[in-house]
Amino acid sequence: MLWSVTKIILFVLATIALTFGAATLLETSGGIRVAVGAREFNLDPLQSVIAFLLLLVAFWLFLKLAGFLSAMFRFLNGDETAISRWFDRNRERKGYRALSDSLLALASGEGREAMHQATRAERLLARPELTNLLTAQAAEMAGDQRRAETAYKQLLSDDTTRFVGVRGIMKQRLADGDTDTALKLAEKAFSLKPKHTETQDVLLRLQAEKSDWTGARKTLEAKVKAGSLPRDIYRRRDAVLALSEARGLIEDGPKIKAQEESIEANRLSPDLVPAAVMAARAHIEQDKLRYAARVLKKAWAAQPHPELAAAFAEIAPEETPDARIKRFRTLTKANADHPETKMLLAELNIAAEDFPAARRALGDLPTDAPSARALTLMAAIERGEGADDTIVRGWLARALTASRGPQWVCDNCQSIHATWSPTCDNCAAFDTLAWREAAEGEVSMPGSAEMLPLIVGKPEPEELPVETEVVDAEEVVEAKSADEAAEVQKTV
């Protein structure tokens, strides 16, 4: 309010001053006489002041016009001027608009439009570190791999974008199946950015595929140092790599070195079944039977597995079935209620021809958690106790469509493997095989599998009189697959 009043007062005072000055000039006598050639101009004092002001305005306009003409000349001559800066700002504004449109098209899945806008942005902005990457991604989306590769190669010339270029070409080589070149590019990308998690994973997977276990262990160590891998997982995967290195040494290297690597793998991860089996066999070869038994017991306590039982049997291969049952008690007292423990005890008693003990060891496993192996063992027990062939065939019929039980299953692609390996044979993922039951759909068989027990016989739950007939495991499982027969015989 006070400022508004002040402005009004100042305006009134200025108006009064101008009016007073104009009146004074009108009352003043004399003036200015200007002669131009034969013509003469007489100006009174007020007209003189107005003429002077107009002269000042004209002089100011002249200076501006001279500056504009000078700027035009320098613009045409290639020098930077206000006009060139205006054109530059206009071109930059259009370039960033094209860049934004390219990003939106890329996010919308419009590869061709994104590539067109990226090319336009490249022409307007002259910023290859921005537009080349966008062009490469748009070209990949549009299916133009050659143009994408060209854009990635252009990124290699700049230190700030070299990693992005190497990584982009590496991913293209992986998509093409050229793992040899991809491995070299992954090593280069890893040298540029050792802490980049994706590059570490790709390099580790490729090194594992190429059986470069020493290089893979160095990459794994870099991952844990970078903080991208927990310490416990690092120890597990380092054990896997040490085990894989030991396997390679068994085939091509010194035997003692292989034994040392297998023992080291077991030390790093005592619950890794293949490492425990290999370390136990190394101890057996060195005649360190107590160490072998200790390794297998520790692994069995963590996870019972048929290969552990087979390795435990190798400690005393010449012992009698009764002696083997007695010795195996030190192993089976851990995880006594585990299905694998029950089936192992049943197999041992079948081998000793103690079929009632085998039935007790197997318990209610065939009914509560039926698997092909448990049902096959039940058929063997029935045959050993002298049951009718119809009952034996009934158990075998159920085994045909029952679950195969735990197997080596890839957690990444769910494919099943006959033996453990450090990488999945199907998806090449590293350290994804787990000993578990595979997810299986319902098995469809002609005539319906439910009719089989009615055709070949139905298993009876009650016990039948025991006869002295001895069963051969191969004969019992002749209706089952060869894999199941080998699995039954392996421990027995």
Residue, then its C-alpha position, 0 to 999 in steps of 0.5 A: m500500500l505504501w509503495s503504491v502511494t509512493k509510485i503515485i506521488l512520484f508519477v505526479l511529481a514527474t508530470i509536474a516537472l515535465t510540464f514545468g520544463a515544457a512551459t519554461l522552454l516555451e517562454t524562453s526566447g531564442g532557439i537553434r538555427v540549422a542551415v543545410g545548403a540553401r535551406e535553413f531551419n529555425l527550432d525553438p527551445l522545445q523543438s530543439v530538445i525533441a530533435f535532440l532526443l530523436l537524434l539519440v534514438a536514431f543513433w541507437l538504431f544505427l548502432k543496433l543495425a551495424g551490430f546486426l550486419s556485423a553478426m550476419f557477416r560473421f555468421l556467414n563467415g562461420d564464426e559463432t554469433a547470437i544467430s548461430r547460437w539461436f540456431d544451435r539452441n533450436r537444433e538442440r531442442k529438436g534433438y532432445r525432443a527426438l531423443s525423448d520420442s525415441l525413448l518412449a518408442l523403445a519403452s512402447g516396443e516400437g523398434r522401427e520408430a525408436m530407431h528412426q527417432a534415434t537417427r534423427a537425434e544423432r543428426l541433430l545433437a551430435r552426441p554419439e555417447l547418447t544416440n549410439l546406445l539408443t540406436a543399438q537397443a532400437a536396432e536389436m528390438a527391430g531385429d537389425q543385428r548388423r546395425a546394432e553391432t555397428a552402433y556398439k562398435q562405435l561405442l568402443s572408441d570412447d573410454t566412457t562408453r567402451f564397457v557398454g559396447v563390449r557388453g552389447i557385442m558380448k550379448q550378441r555373441l551369446a545369442d548367436g551361440d559363439t561362446d568362444t568369442a563371448l568368453k573373451l569379450a566377458e573377460k574384457a568387460f570384467s577387466l573394465k568393470p570388475k564389480h559389475t554383477e551381470t558380467q561376473d555371472v556371465l563370465l563365471r558361467l562361460q568359464a564353467e562351460k569351458s571347464d576353466w575351473t581355475g579362472a572360475r574360482k578367481t571370478l567367484e572370489a572377485k564376486v565375494k570381494a565385490g559384495s555381490l555374493p554371500r559368504d556361505i554361497y561362495r563357499r558352496r560354489d567354490a567347493v563345486l568348482a574345486l570338485s569339478e577341478a578334481r574330476g578333471l585332474i582324475e582324467d588328465g592330471p596327477k592323481i594326488k592333486a585330484q585327491e587333494e582337490s576333492i578333499e578340499a571341496n569336501r572341506l569347503s562344503p561337507d554337505l555336497v554329496p558328490a564332493a563327499v563321495m569323491a573325498a571318501r574314495a580318495h581317503i579309501e585309496q590312501d587307506k584312511l578308512r576312518y577318515a572316509a567313514r567320517v566324511l560320509k557320516k557327516a554328509w549323510a547327516a546333512q542329506p541321505h543319498p544312495e551314492l553315500a551308501a555306495a561309497f560307505a559300502e566300498i570301505a569294506p567291500e568283502e564283508t558279509p551281509d550281516a556284517r554290513i548291516k551291523r557296520f551300516r548302523t553307524l551311518t543310518k542312526a543319523n536321519a533314521d526316519h528319512p525315506e532314504t535310510k528306510m530303503l537302505l536298511a530294507e535293501l541291506n536286509i533283503a541282501a541278508e535274506d531277512f525279509p521280515a526285517a526288511r518289511r519292518a525297516l521299510g515301514d509304511l513308506p510304500t503307502d504313505a510316500p510311494s516311489a518306484r524304488a520303495l514299491t519295487l523293494m516291497a515287491a522284492i520283500e513279497r517275493g522273498e516271503g513267498a507271496d503269490d506272483t499276482i501280488v508281486r506283479g501288483w506292486l510292480a504295476r504300481a511302481l510303473t507309474a509311481s514317482r521316481g523319488p529324488q533325482w538331480v533336478c535343475d532348479n532353473c529349468q527343472s530338467i532331470h540329470a542322471t548324474w550330478s554335474p556343476t552346470c546344467d546340461n540343458c540351460a547351462a546354469f551353474d550350481t543349480l542341480a539339487w537332489r529332490e523330487a521332480a515335479e511330475g504330471e499325471v502319467s497317461m497310459p493306454g487303458s489307464a494305469e489304474m486298471l493294471p492292479l486289476i489285470v496283473g494282481k492287487p498287492e495285499p497289505e497283510e503278511l504272508p507265510v515266509e518261505t525260504e525262496v531267495v529273490d534276485a534283485e534283477e529278477v524282481v525288477e525286470a518289469k521296471s526300467a534298467d535304471e531302477a534295477a541298477e539303483v537297487q543292486k548298487t547298494v545291495 
